Amino acid sequence: MRIGWIGTGLMGAPMVARLVAAGHRLTVHNRTRDRAEPSLALGADWAGSIAAAARDRDLVITMLPFPSDVEAAYLGPDGILANASPGAVAVDMSTSSPALARRLATGYPVLDAPVSGGPAGARSGTLSIFVGGDAGAFERVRPVFEVLGSTVVHHGPAGAGQAAKLVNQALVANVTLGICEAYALAEAAGLDPARVHESIRVGVAGSPLLDFAWPRLTEGDLEPGFKVAHLAKDLGLALDEAGDTRRLPGTSLVRDLCRAVARALGGDRGTQALITQTQPSTQSSEGPR
C-alpha cells in the first residue's frame, strides 16, 4: 500500500519502521527533516510538505503531538483533505480531541485511531489501537493496523476512538501518580525499593506500568517513555470530554501536577517525573496553580 506518513517522532518513527519492513511504500514528512532520517535510512521516501506526503497515496497517517498540529495538518489549502487522492483514507493516530475528530470526518473518510503501548509497543507491533469512524474505511485499513498493533478495536463513529483513548489516559495518569506516591512512601519508610517492587509486582498492584516506572524511579531516570507535557494535554482533553456530566478529581489533580513538572523541569520529561511532586519543598514552590 502507498502510505503517506506525517510525524516521525518518538512513536511515529518505530511505526514507520514496521510498515516499511512489512513491504508498504512509505513517504514521510516531519517538521524537521533530521527527525525523519532514521525512516529514510530504512527506505522511506521524503516529502517536503504535508501536501506532497498526501498526494497519490492510498492511505495518509498522522502521528502528531497536539490537536493544533492535527488541525493544521488536515485543514487549509496545503493540508491533507485538500490534497489527498480521491478514494484514499486518512487516519489520525495522534491522541487528540474527539470533537476535532468528528469535524475532520465530515465529508471525507478520516479515522481517529490513537494508540497505547509506548515506544516499546510501537517497535514490537503490540500497540492497542482505539479506532473511531466509518466501518468500511476501518475494514480497508485493518491490515495496516494489524502490522502496528496486537489489539485493534473499532469503538464506533468518528471521535469514539479518541474518547476511548482518553479513558485509557485518565487511568494511566492516576496509576502513574499512585506509583510515584507508593515509591515515595517506600523511601520515607526506609525500605529497599527493589525488594518492595519484588513483593508488590506479583500482587493486585502489579502492572506493566509499575514495571516500567518503578525501576526508573530507583535509577533516578526521568527520560520519557511518554512526555509529561503530552499527558497534561491528554488529561485536559479528557476533562473537556467529561464536561459537566462527571467530576474527575484525580484526573484534574494529575493534570495540574503534570503542568507543575513541566514548568519546573520541562515538558519533555517522562511522566515518572511526577515523583518530584512528592517532595514537600517542590510542592510548596512548584505545585499546581
Kinemage of the C-alpha trace (Angstrom):
@kinemage 1
@onewidth
@group {chain A} dominant
@subgroup {mainchain}
@vectorlist {calphas} color= white
{ca met a 1} P 0.000 0.000 0.000
{ca arg a 2} L 1.216 3.531 -0.765
{ca ile a 3} L 1.216 5.345 2.581
{ca gly a 4} L 1.922 8.983 3.360
{ca trp a 5} L 3.086 9.407 6.962
{ca ile a 6} L 3.280 12.727 8.814
{ca gly a 7} L 5.131 12.831 12.135
{ca thr a 8} L 8.255 10.732 12.771
{ca gly a 9} L 8.822 11.364 16.458
{ca leu a 10} L 9.074 9.066 19.465
{ca met a 11} L 6.107 6.958 18.317
{ca gly a 12} L 5.958 7.683 14.604
{ca ala a 13} L 9.464 6.512 13.701
{ca pro a 14} L 9.153 2.921 15.014
{ca met a 15} L 5.679 2.615 13.486
{ca val a 16} L 7.057 3.660 10.095
{ca ala a 17} L 9.833 1.092 10.506
{ca arg a 18} L 7.309 -1.691 10.968
{ca leu a 19} L 5.312 -0.691 7.909
{ca val a 20} L 8.428 -0.466 5.735
{ca ala a 21} L 9.500 -3.910 6.958
{ca ala a 22} L 6.041 -5.253 6.066
{ca gly a 23} L 6.511 -4.130 2.447
{ca his a 24} L 4.462 -0.945 2.363
{ca arg a 25} L 5.719 2.043 0.362
{ca leu a 26} L 6.151 4.921 2.803
{ca thr a 27} L 6.570 8.605 2.031
{ca val a 28} L 7.212 10.606 5.191
{ca his a 29} L 7.118 14.221 6.256
{ca asn a 30} L 8.208 15.753 9.526
{ca arg a 31} L 8.513 19.364 10.625
{ca thr a 32} L 12.292 18.851 10.955
{ca arg a 33} L 13.860 16.531 8.399
{ca asp a 34} L 16.597 15.274 10.750
{ca arg a 35} L 13.936 13.503 12.848
{ca ala a 36} L 12.913 11.623 9.698
{ca glu a 37} L 16.432 10.430 8.802
{ca pro a 38} L 16.081 7.030 10.559
{ca ser a 39} L 12.940 6.366 8.494
{ca leu a 40} L 14.652 7.444 5.286
{ca ala a 41} L 17.584 5.150 6.071
{ca leu a 42} L 15.138 2.224 6.171
{ca gly a 43} L 13.845 3.006 2.688
{ca ala a 44} L 11.043 5.519 3.202
{ca asp a 45} L 10.886 8.443 0.759
{ca trp a 46} L 10.919 12.091 1.850
{ca ala a 47} L 8.114 14.563 1.152
{ca gly a 48} L 8.947 18.236 1.531
{ca ser a 49} L 5.437 19.178 2.650
{ca ile a 50} L 2.260 17.735 4.080
{ca ala a 51} L 0.587 18.218 0.709
{ca ala a 52} L 3.313 16.207 -1.027
{ca ala a 53} L 3.011 13.409 1.525
{ca ala a 54} L -0.758 13.233 0.938
{ca arg a 55} L -0.824 13.218 -2.866
{ca asp a 56} L -1.129 9.952 -4.791
{ca arg a 57} L -1.374 7.747 -1.688
{ca asp a 58} L -3.835 5.035 -0.768
{ca leu a 59} L -3.581 5.959 2.902
{ca val a 60} L -2.371 9.025 4.814
{ca ile a 61} L -1.485 8.676 8.506
{ca thr a 62} L -0.695 11.391 11.033
{ca met a 63} L 1.061 10.946 14.390
{ca leu a 64} L 1.396 14.420 15.876
{ca pro a 65} L 1.806 15.910 19.376
{ca phe a 66} L -1.139 18.288 19.812
{ca pro a 67} L -4.645 18.880 18.408
{ca ser a 68} L -3.465 22.179 16.928
{ca asp a 69} L -0.861 20.240 14.908
{ca val a 70} L -3.533 17.803 13.726
{ca glu a 71} L -5.882 20.591 12.693
{ca ala a 72} L -3.129 22.358 10.764
{ca ala a 73} L -2.111 19.130 9.001
{ca tyr a 74} L -5.623 18.340 7.763
{ca leu a 75} L -7.197 21.705 7.014
{ca gly a 76} L -6.265 24.515 4.664
{ca pro a 77} L -5.036 24.587 1.052
{ca asp a 78} L -1.800 22.747 1.866
{ca gly a 79} L -3.455 20.204 4.165
{ca ile a 80} L -4.338 16.558 3.783
{ca leu a 81} L -8.017 16.990 2.956
{ca ala a 82} L -7.259 19.365 0.091
{ca asn a 83} L -4.535 17.179 -1.416
{ca ala a 84} L -5.336 13.519 -0.687
{ca ser a 85} L -6.308 11.376 -3.668
{ca pro a 86} L -9.979 10.560 -4.278
{ca gly a 87} L -10.691 7.195 -2.682
{ca ala a 88} L -7.856 7.452 -0.180
{ca val a 89} L -8.368 7.051 3.569
{ca ala a 90} L -6.784 9.294 6.202
{ca val a 91} L -6.050 8.123 9.736
{ca asp a 92} L -5.098 10.324 12.679
{ca met a 93} L -3.187 8.164 15.174
{ca ser a 94} L -2.371 11.115 17.432
{ca thr a 95} L -4.125 11.471 20.768
{ca ser a 96} L -6.372 14.408 20.024
{ca ser a 97} L -9.810 15.906 20.571
{ca pro a 98} L -12.922 13.806 19.886
{ca ala a 99} L -14.666 16.960 18.681
{ca leu a 100} L -11.869 17.640 16.193
{ca ala a 101} L -12.023 14.018 15.001
{ca arg a 102} L -15.735 14.420 14.290
{ca arg a 103} L -15.099 17.658 12.413
{ca leu a 104} L -12.347 16.174 10.245
{ca ala a 105} L -14.502 13.197 9.273
{ca thr a 106} L -17.260 15.355 7.788
{ca gly a 107} L -17.379 14.546 4.084
{ca tyr a 108} L -14.120 12.539 3.899
{ca pro a 109} L -13.095 9.132 5.311
{ca val a 110} L -10.882 10.171 8.234
{ca leu a 111} L -10.489 7.612 11.009
{ca asp a 112} L -9.333 8.524 14.509
{ca ala a 113} L -7.061 5.744 15.756
{ca pro a 114} L -4.901 6.761 18.728
{ca val a 115} L -2.684 4.129 20.303
{ca ser a 116} L -1.410 2.939 23.665
{ca gly a 117} L 1.727 0.956 24.360
{ca gly a 118} L 4.523 3.480 24.110
{ca pro a 119} L 7.667 3.275 22.002
{ca ala a 120} L 8.261 -0.336 23.063
{ca gly a 121} L 4.828 -1.346 21.785
{ca ala a 122} L 5.422 0.616 18.583
{ca arg a 123} L 8.677 -1.257 17.977
{ca ser a 124} L 7.206 -4.692 18.706
{ca gly a 125} L 3.869 -4.168 16.940
{ca thr a 126} L 1.883 -4.769 20.127
{ca leu a 127} L 0.093 -1.429 20.369
{ca ser a 128} L -3.537 -1.198 21.391
{ca ile a 129} L -5.332 0.811 18.693
{ca phe a 130} L -8.586 2.649 19.510
{ca val a 131} L -10.493 3.299 16.279
{ca gly a 132} L -13.430 5.563 15.518
{ca gly a 133} L -15.020 6.370 12.175
{ca asp a 134} L -16.585 4.791 9.115
{ca ala a 135} L -16.761 0.994 9.406
{ca gly a 136} L -15.992 0.441 5.720
{ca ala a 137} L -12.874 2.590 5.875
{ca phe a 138} L -11.838 0.746 9.030
{ca glu a 139} L -12.009 -2.618 7.258
{ca arg a 140} L -9.905 -1.276 4.384
{ca val a 141} L -7.205 -0.092 6.783
{ca arg a 142} L -7.362 -3.001 9.238
{ca pro a 143} L -4.402 -4.891 7.637
{ca val a 144} L -2.194 -1.846 8.279
{ca phe a 145} L -3.424 -1.565 11.858
{ca glu a 146} L -2.584 -5.233 12.398
{ca val a 147} L 1.055 -4.580 11.473
{ca leu a 148} L 1.191 -1.924 14.179
{ca gly a 149} L -0.918 -3.388 16.965
{ca ser a 150} L -1.987 -6.643 18.550
{ca thr a 151} L -5.298 -5.221 19.800
{ca val a 152} L -7.404 -3.292 17.273
{ca val a 153} L -10.917 -2.296 18.365
{ca his a 154} L -13.462 -0.250 16.438
{ca his a 155} L -15.318 1.770 19.082
{ca gly a 156} L -17.934 3.474 16.924
{ca pro a 157} L -18.351 6.626 14.819
{ca ala a 158} L -15.852 9.436 14.381
{ca gly a 159} L -14.482 10.616 17.721
{ca ala a 160} L -15.145 7.326 19.526
{ca gly a 161} L -11.548 6.186 19.152
{ca gln a 162} L -10.265 9.402 20.688
{ca ala a 163} L -12.784 9.194 23.528
{ca ala a 164} L -11.741 5.606 24.311
{ca lys a 165} L -8.078 6.634 24.343
{ca leu a 166} L -8.851 9.421 26.811
{ca val a 167} L -10.404 6.806 29.127
{ca asn a 168} L -7.062 4.994 28.901
{ca gln a 169} L -5.142 8.184 29.638
{ca ala a 170} L -7.202 9.004 32.720
{ca leu a 171} L -6.407 5.537 34.062
{ca val a 172} L -2.711 5.768 33.175
{ca ala a 173} L -2.439 9.170 34.850
{ca asn a 174} L -3.989 8.109 38.123
{ca val a 175} L -1.970 4.872 38.243
{ca thr a 176} L 1.256 6.754 37.493
{ca leu a 177} L 0.649 9.154 40.364
{ca gly a 178} L -0.153 6.191 42.617
{ca ile a 179} L 3.141 4.520 41.685
{ca cys a 180} L 5.084 7.692 42.419
{ca glu a 181} L 3.364 8.152 45.782
{ca ala a 182} L 3.968 4.497 46.680
{ca tyr a 183} L 7.640 4.846 45.787
{ca ala a 184} L 7.891 7.994 47.909
{ca leu a 185} L 6.294 6.132 50.821
{ca ala a 186} L 8.760 3.248 50.467
{ca glu a 187} L 11.645 5.720 50.584
{ca ala a 188} L 10.162 7.566 53.557
{ca ala a 189} L 9.840 4.251 55.418
{ca gly a 190} L 13.475 3.406 54.758
{ca leu a 191} L 12.664 0.356 52.643
{ca asp a 192} L 14.746 -1.114 49.827
{ca pro a 193} L 12.819 -0.097 46.677
{ca ala a 194} L 13.976 -3.155 44.737
{ca arg a 195} L 12.662 -5.516 47.428
{ca val a 196} L 9.375 -3.616 47.619
{ca his a 197} L 8.995 -3.931 43.850
{ca glu a 198} L 9.667 -7.659 44.072
{ca ser a 199} L 6.827 -8.027 46.573
{ca ile a 200} L 4.180 -5.798 45.015
{ca arg a 201} L 4.600 -6.592 41.324
{ca val a 202} L 3.111 -10.096 41.698
{ca gly a 203} L 0.014 -8.956 43.613
{ca val a 204} L -3.014 -6.948 42.577
{ca ala a 205} L -0.886 -3.775 42.464
{ca gly a 206} L 1.287 -5.250 39.718
{ca ser a 207} L 1.053 -3.904 36.164
{ca pro a 208} L 3.228 -3.221 33.111
{ca leu a 209} L 3.180 0.443 34.122
{ca leu a 210} L 4.559 -0.417 37.562
{ca asp a 211} L 7.319 -2.495 35.965
{ca phe a 212} L 8.161 0.390 33.631
{ca ala a 213} L 8.162 3.216 36.162
{ca trp a 214} L 9.496 1.698 39.392
{ca pro a 215} L 12.984 0.742 38.137
{ca arg a 216} L 13.327 4.165 36.528
{ca leu a 217} L 12.422 5.827 39.800
{ca thr a 218} L 15.059 3.689 41.520
{ca glu a 219} L 17.656 4.847 38.984
{ca gly a 220} L 16.525 8.483 39.025
{ca asp a 221} L 15.796 8.168 35.300
{ca leu a 222} L 13.277 10.802 34.173
{ca glu a 223} L 13.721 10.271 30.412
{ca pro a 224} L 10.403 9.858 28.624
{ca gly a 225} L 8.541 6.784 27.642
{ca phe a 226} L 5.716 9.317 27.499
{ca lys a 227} L 6.247 13.052 27.945
{ca val a 228} L 4.687 14.870 30.868
{ca ala a 229} L 3.528 17.743 28.632
{ca his a 230} L 1.672 15.292 26.419
{ca leu a 231} L -0.045 13.687 29.404
{ca ala a 232} L -1.120 17.121 30.652
{ca lys a 233} L -2.602 17.776 27.194
{ca asp a 234} L -4.421 14.429 27.157
{ca leu a 235} L -5.899 14.968 30.607
{ca gly a 236} L -7.144 18.400 29.590
{ca leu a 237} L -8.906 16.743 26.663
{ca ala a 238} L -10.361 14.098 28.989
{ca leu a 239} L -11.725 16.755 31.329
{ca asp a 240} L -13.209 18.621 28.366
{ca glu a 241} L -14.884 15.422 27.166
{ca ala a 242} L -16.378 14.734 30.617
{ca gly a 243} L -17.651 18.321 30.730
{ca asp a 244} L -20.282 18.950 33.348
{ca thr a 245} L -21.602 15.380 33.310
{ca arg a 246} L -18.918 13.877 35.581
{ca arg a 247} L -16.327 15.101 38.086
{ca leu a 248} L -12.861 13.603 37.584
{ca pro a 249} L -10.964 14.882 40.651
{ca gly a 250} L -7.964 12.558 40.313
{ca thr a 251} L -7.544 13.339 36.638
{ca ser a 252} L -7.757 17.063 37.326
{ca leu a 253} L -5.121 16.773 40.057
{ca val a 254} L -2.683 14.821 37.878
{ca arg a 255} L -3.124 17.306 35.033
{ca asp a 256} L -2.166 20.132 37.383
{ca leu a 257} L 0.817 18.196 38.743
{ca cys a 258} L 1.996 17.447 35.201
{ca arg a 259} L 1.845 21.140 34.418
{ca ala a 260} L 3.888 21.856 37.555
{ca val a 261} L 6.543 19.334 36.490
{ca ala a 262} L 6.655 20.869 33.002
{ca arg a 263} L 7.192 24.325 34.495
{ca ala a 264} L 9.938 23.117 36.808
{ca leu a 265} L 11.785 20.571 34.651
{ca gly a 266} L 10.472 20.948 31.111
{ca gly a 267} L 7.656 19.195 29.297
{ca asp a 268} L 9.950 16.597 27.714
{ca arg a 269} L 10.477 14.752 30.996
{ca gly a 270} L 8.819 11.368 31.398
{ca thr a 271} L 5.617 11.022 33.380
{ca gln a 272} L 7.547 9.288 36.190
{ca ala a 273} L 8.854 12.809 36.929
{ca leu a 274} L 5.641 13.179 38.930
{ca ile a 275} L 7.812 11.771 41.722
{ca thr a 276} L 9.223 15.289 42.120
{ca gln a 277} L 5.807 16.456 43.304
{ca thr a 278} L 6.055 14.216 46.377
{ca gln a 279} L 8.840 16.377 47.807
{ca pro a 280} L 7.437 18.948 50.253
{ca ser a 281} L 9.777 21.726 49.107
{ca thr a 282} L 8.826 21.104 45.469
{ca gln a 283} L 5.113 21.094 46.259
{ca ser a 284} L 5.321 24.407 48.063
{ca ser a 285} L 7.237 26.171 45.305
{ca glu a 286} L 6.112 24.400 42.118
{ca gly a 287} L 2.730 22.961 42.944
{ca pro a 288} L -0.392 23.373 40.817
{ca arg a 289} L -1.603 26.864 40.125
